Amino acid sequence: MVGVMVGSAALIIILSIFNGLEVTILNMFNTMTPELAILPAKGKTFNPDTRYFNDLKNNTKVYSYTEVLQENALLKYNNKQAVGMVKGVSYDYLKNPKLDSTIREGRFVLNNKSGYSAVIGSALQSYLTVNTVDPFTELEIFSPKKNIAVNNINPADDFVNKSIRVSGVFEVQQEFDNGIVVPLDFARELLGEEKNVSSIEINLQPNVNVDDFKKELEEHAGPGYSIKNRMEQNKSIYHLLNTEKWAVYIILTFILIIAIFNIIGSLTMLVIDKVKDIAILSSLGASKKLIKRIFLLEGMMITMSGCVLGLIIGLIFYFLQHNYGLIKMGEENKTVISSYPIGLKWKDFILVFVTVGIFSFLASALSSKFSVKKIDQINQAL
């Protein structure tokens, strides 16, 4: 019973820790990921100047409608240079209330009295050593000119060169931190794109169902567009988190199975010890089915009692970790989260209970068969 209790408690605690990590990681991604993104089904850009998209801007269900134009470009600051993703956004992008929480240095500002400004990812900022408080040194961005012949005499003439001040540094995840956010008009001048956009990012008003609105968009936008929710936009991270969680569940389940199947040895020893009692029960008219049921129920009682106690321990651990943060992540992680996050999902409790129940029944059933295996020989001997 203690073995099953420890295994069940460990399984529910680890699953809850993974739930907490999943929520924490996805919240980091969701600060920069819109609820819905409209992308071209083919190609890299599309023209958003259509009747439906213009009406969509004024839809009462839409909180923010952001046109996005993005492309890789060469960034240069002083004597250092790197390739990064330049993301031009319309000003509805600044409606996102979570943007300020991503700022590590400076402010999330894309336009001021001095003109256009940019917000750079922490990875790029560290590599280029960009100084956000230096008003004299601007970030230079180079992008190839479109539809021109290559100039072998002076390759620099083949690039559009634009400079912009850096107002702040954001930090989310590596996928975003290797990029830079600029105003849409600046990106159009840099990339030579007057009308087209790479995507349209949409955030909805509170209490608007994302899935229902996604279906509505798919119906009206047509087959030329791909509508993606947050899970579809970050498919790799969702897949990775689910894969890791199920891998840990399978590993711990094998450990739990070993603990459960110890019940076979315990019940077998009990059967040997109770040989005469079994024979007496049989002589009094107890059927083999009744005797098997007695040992089956005893095995189930032992294992399921351990399972319930393990689930209670897991529940207690959740409340302690959630409220007091007993297990810390280490000194170096204090800037992000100080202790391991934890999340409670009742379906995990049901999953553990069902898992233990299935293997408990199998183990107890095997042991109960042994209890009547030689009952006829025992009766003859008595």
Long-range contacts (C-beta under 8 A, 24 or more apart in sequence): 1-302, 1-303, 1-305, 1-306, 1-309, 2-306, 3-259, 3-260, 3-262, 3-306, 4-256, 4-259, 4-260, 4-302, 4-303, 4-306, 4-307, 4-310, 4-356, 4-360, 5-306, 5-307, 5-309, 5-310, 5-313, 6-259, 6-310, 7-252, 7-255, 7-256, 7-259, 7-260, 7-310, 8-256, 8-306, 8-307, 8-309, 8-310, 8-311, 8-314, 8-352, 8-356, 9-309, 9-310, 9-311, 9-313, 9-314, 9-317, 10-252, 10-255, 10-310, 11-249, 11-252, 11-253, 11-256, 11-310, 11-314, 11-352, 11-355, 12-310, 12-311, 12-314, 12-315, 12-348, 12-349, 12-352, 13-314, 13-317, 13-318, 14-248, 14-252, 15-245, 15-248, 15-249, 15-345, 15-348, 15-351, 15-352, 16-314, 16-317, 16-318, 16-342, 16-343, 16-344, 16-345, 16-348, 17-340, 17-341, 17-342, 18-241, 18-244, 18-245, 18-248, 19-342, 19-343, 19-344, 19-345, 19-348, 20-340, 20-341, 20-342, 20-343, 21-241, 21-340, 21-341, 22-241, 22-245, 22-343, 23-341, 23-343, 24-337, 24-341, 25-173, 25-237, 25-241, 26-230, 26-234, 26-237, 26-238, 26-241, 28-172, 28-173, 29-172, 29-173, 29-175, 29-230, 29-234, 29-237, 30-98, 30-230, 31-96, 31-98, 31-99, 31-101, 31-102, 31-172, 32-102, 32-170, 32-172, 32-176, 33-230, 33-233, 33-234, 34-64, 34-66, 34-201, 34-202, 34-203, 34-230, 34-233, 35-202, 35-203, 35-204, 35-210, 35-229, 35-230, 36-201, 36-202, 36-203, 36-204, 36-210, 36-213, 36-214, 36-217, 36-227, 36-228, 36-229, 37-199, 37-200, 37-201, 37-202, 37-227, 37-228, 37-233, 38-199, 38-200, 38-202, 38-217, 38-221, 38-225, 38-226, 38-227, 39-198, 39-199, 39-225, 39-226, 39-227, 39-228, 40-224, 40-225, 40-226, 41-223, 41-224, 41-225, 41-226, 42-224, 44-198, 45-69, 45-193, 45-196, 45-197, 45-198, 46-196, 46-197, 46-224, 46-225, 47-195, 47-196, 47-197, 48-195, 48-196, 48-197, 48-200, 49-195, 52-220, 52-221, 53-200, 56-200, 56-202, 60-205, 61-204, 61-205, 61-208, 61-213, 62-202, 62-203, 62-204, 62-205, 63-95, 63-203, 63-204, 63-205, 64-92, 64-93, 64-95, 64-96, 64-201, 64-202, 64-203, 65-90, 65-92, 65-200, 65-201, 65-202, 66-90, 66-92, 66-93, 66-200, 66-201, 66-202, 67-184, 67-197, 67-200, 68-93, 68-184, 68-197, 68-198, 68-199, 68-200, 68-201, 69-184, 69-187, 69-188, 69-191, 69-193, 69-196, 69-197, 69-198, 70-179, 70-187, 70-198, 70-199, 71-143, 71-187, 71-191, 71-198, 73-141, 73-142, 73-143, 73-190, 73-191, 74-141, 74-142, 74-143, 74-159, 75-124, 75-128, 75-139, 75-140, 75-141, 75-142, 75-180, 76-128, 76-139, 76-140, 76-141, 76-142, 77-128, 77-129, 77-130, 77-137, 77-139, 77-140, 78-128, 78-129, 78-137, 80-127, 80-128, 80-129, 81-128, 82-124, 82-127, 82-128, 84-121, 84-124, 84-178, 84-179, 84-180, 85-178, 85-179, 85-180, 86-141, 86-143, 86-179, 86-180, 86-182, 86-187, 86-190, 86-191, 87-179, 87-180, 87-181, 87-182, 87-187, 88-182, 88-183, 88-184, 88-185, 88-186, 88-187, 88-188, 88-190, 88-191, 89-181, 89-182, 89-183, 89-184, 89-201, 90-184, 91-183, 91-184, 93-181, 93-201, 95-203, 96-203, 99-170, 102-170, 102-171, 102-172, 103-168, 103-169, 103-170, 104-169, 104-170, 104-171, 105-132, 105-168, 105-169, 106-132, 106-133, 106-166, 106-167, 106-168, 106-169, 107-167, 107-168, 108-167, 108-168, 108-170, 109-167, 109-168, 110-167, 110-181, 110-182, 110-183, 111-183, 112-167, 114-165, 115-165, 116-164, 116-165, 116-182, 116-183, 116-185, 116-186, 117-164, 117-165, 117-166, 117-167, 118-164, 118-165, 118-166, 118-167, 118-180, 118-181, 118-182, 118-186, 119-166, 119-167, 119-168, 119-169, 119-170, 119-180, 119-181, 120-166, 120-168, 120-169, 120-170, 120-180, 120-181, 121-169, 121-170, 121-171, 121-172, 121-176, 121-177, 121-178, 121-179, 121-180, 122-169, 122-170, 122-171, 122-177, 123-174, 123-177, 123-178, 124-177, 124-178, 124-179, 124-180, 125-166, 125-169, 130-166, 130-169, 132-166, 132-167, 132-168, 132-169, 135-165, 138-163, 138-164, 138-165, 138-166, 139-163, 139-164, 139-165, 139-166, 139-180, 141-180, 141-190, 143-190, 143-191, 143-192, 145-192, 146-191, 146-192, 160-189, 160-190, 160-191, 160-192, 162-186, 162-189, 162-190, 249-351, 253-355, 256-355, 256-356, 256-359, 257-359, 260-303, 260-356, 260-359, 260-360, 260-363, 261-359, 261-363, 263-299, 263-302, 263-303, 263-360, 263-363, 263-364, 263-367, 264-363, 264-366, 264-367, 266-302, 267-295, 267-298, 267-299, 267-364, 267-367, 267-368, 267-370, 267-371, 268-367, 268-370, 270-295, 270-298, 271-295, 271-367, 271-370, 271-371, 275-378, 276-378, 276-382, 278-371, 278-372, 278-375, 278-378, 279-375, 279-378, 279-379, 279-382, 282-375, 282-378, 282-379, 283-379, 283-382, 288-372, 288-375, 291-368, 291-371, 291-372, 291-375, 292-368, 292-369, 292-371, 292-372, 293-368, 294-368, 294-371, 295-364, 295-367, 295-368, 295-371, 296-361, 296-364, 296-365, 296-367, 296-368, 297-364, 298-364, 299-360, 299-363, 299-364, 299-367, 299-368, 300-357, 300-360, 300-361, 300-364, 303-356, 303-360, 303-363, 303-364, 304-356, 304-357, 304-360, 306-356, 307-352, 307-353, 307-356, 307-357, 307-360, 310-352, 311-349, 311-352, 311-353, 314-349, 315-344, 315-349, 318-342, 318-344
